[in-house]
Structures are given as C-alpha cells and as structure tokens.
Amino acid sequence: MKKEYDFSKGKRGAIVPSDKQRITIRLDTAIVEHFKSAVEDAGGGNYQTAINAALREYIEGKNVVDAVRSVVREELRHAA
C-alpha cells in the first residue's frame, strides 16, 4: 500500500451512472414499515428497492390486464 494517495482528480458520487432518479416522496408510515419488515423477513436488502419493484410490478401488471381485456373482447366479438 502506498503511504499517500493522490485524489486531486477524484470525483464524488457513483462510479457507474444509474437510471434511477432521486426524489422526495411522502408515504404512509405503515407502508414504509411493511416494506422494511418484508425485507428484514427475507434476510436483508433495501426497502426502497422493494418499493420500486412493487411499483414496477403494478405498472407492468396493468399492461397485462389491458392485454387480457382486449383479447377477451375480441374473442367475444368472434363468438357472437
């Protein structure tokens, strides 16, 4: 190990750029506690990542529901 290091060209922040955006959001305490507890029960992790995954699942699920509705409507039209 060197006795001294030169950090004059160092940069602050993440080394790898992220596709995430930092925001401030207010959530019910019960919701935050639910995700913290779920992460703890699963053996660790990040509750914010769990919230992000739940939101993504919800958004993607809505697209699936819309697709299923479209298929059902099309099939009903053909059956009539």
NORGIZI-V617989 format. One record per residue. N is the residue number from 1. PSI is psi in whole degrees, -180 to 180 (none if undefined). NEAR is the number of other C-alpha atoms within 12 Angstrom. D_FIRST is the distance of its C-alpha to the first C-alpha in whole Angstrom. Layout:
# NORGIZI-V617989
n=N psi=PSI near=NEAR d_first=D_FIRST
n=N psi=PSI near=NEAR d_first=D_FIRST
This chain:
# NORGIZI-V617989
n=1 psi=140 near=4 d_first=0
n=2 psi=154 near=5 d_first=4
n=3 psi=-36 near=5 d_first=6
n=4 psi=149 near=6 d_first=9
n=5 psi=148 near=9 d_first=9
n=6 psi=110 near=8 d_first=13
n=7 psi=18 near=8 d_first=15
n=8 psi=-26 near=7 d_first=18
n=9 psi=11 near=7 d_first=19
n=10 psi=153 near=10 d_first=18
n=11 psi=145 near=9 d_first=21
n=12 psi=156 near=9 d_first=22
n=13 psi=-173 near=8 d_first=24
n=14 psi=144 near=10 d_first=24
n=15 psi=-42 near=8 d_first=22
n=16 psi=127 near=9 d_first=25
n=17 psi=146 near=8 d_first=29
n=18 psi=152 near=9 d_first=31
n=19 psi=16 near=7 d_first=35
n=20 psi=153 near=11 d_first=35
n=21 psi=132 near=9 d_first=37
n=22 psi=128 near=8 d_first=36
n=23 psi=167 near=7 d_first=39
n=24 psi=128 near=6 d_first=41
n=25 psi=142 near=11 d_first=43
n=26 psi=124 near=9 d_first=46
n=27 psi=155 near=13 d_first=46
n=28 psi=143 near=10 d_first=48
n=29 psi=-40 near=12 d_first=47
n=30 psi=-35 near=11 d_first=48
n=31 psi=-47 near=17 d_first=47
n=32 psi=-45 near=21 d_first=43
n=33 psi=-37 near=18 d_first=44
n=34 psi=-49 near=18 d_first=45
n=35 psi=-39 near=26 d_first=42
n=36 psi=-43 near=22 d_first=39
n=37 psi=-43 near=20 d_first=41
n=38 psi=-41 near=21 d_first=42
n=39 psi=-42 near=19 d_first=38
n=40 psi=-43 near=15 d_first=37
n=41 psi=-30 near=14 d_first=40
n=42 psi=-2 near=13 d_first=39
n=43 psi=8 near=11 d_first=35
n=44 psi=171 near=14 d_first=33
n=45 psi=-158 near=16 d_first=32
n=46 psi=123 near=19 d_first=33
n=47 psi=-30 near=23 d_first=37
n=48 psi=-38 near=24 d_first=37
n=49 psi=-38 near=18 d_first=36
n=50 psi=-41 near=24 d_first=39
n=51 psi=-43 near=23 d_first=41
n=52 psi=-44 near=17 d_first=40
n=53 psi=-40 near=16 d_first=41
n=54 psi=-41 near=17 d_first=44
n=55 psi=-42 near=14 d_first=45
n=56 psi=-43 near=14 d_first=44
n=57 psi=-41 near=14 d_first=46
n=58 psi=-47 near=14 d_first=49
n=59 psi=-47 near=14 d_first=49
n=60 psi=-33 near=14 d_first=49
n=61 psi=-36 near=15 d_first=52
n=62 psi=-38 near=14 d_first=54
n=63 psi=-37 near=14 d_first=54
n=64 psi=-44 near=14 d_first=55
n=65 psi=-44 near=14 d_first=58
n=66 psi=-40 near=14 d_first=59
n=67 psi=-43 near=14 d_first=59
n=68 psi=-43 near=14 d_first=61
n=69 psi=-42 near=14 d_first=64
n=70 psi=-45 near=14 d_first=64
n=71 psi=-44 near=14 d_first=65
n=72 psi=-44 near=14 d_first=67
n=73 psi=-42 near=14 d_first=69
n=74 psi=-44 near=13 d_first=69
n=75 psi=-40 near=12 d_first=70
n=76 psi=-37 near=11 d_first=73
n=77 psi=-41 near=10 d_first=74
n=78 psi=-32 near=9 d_first=75
n=79 psi=-26 near=8 d_first=76
n=80 psi=none near=7 d_first=79
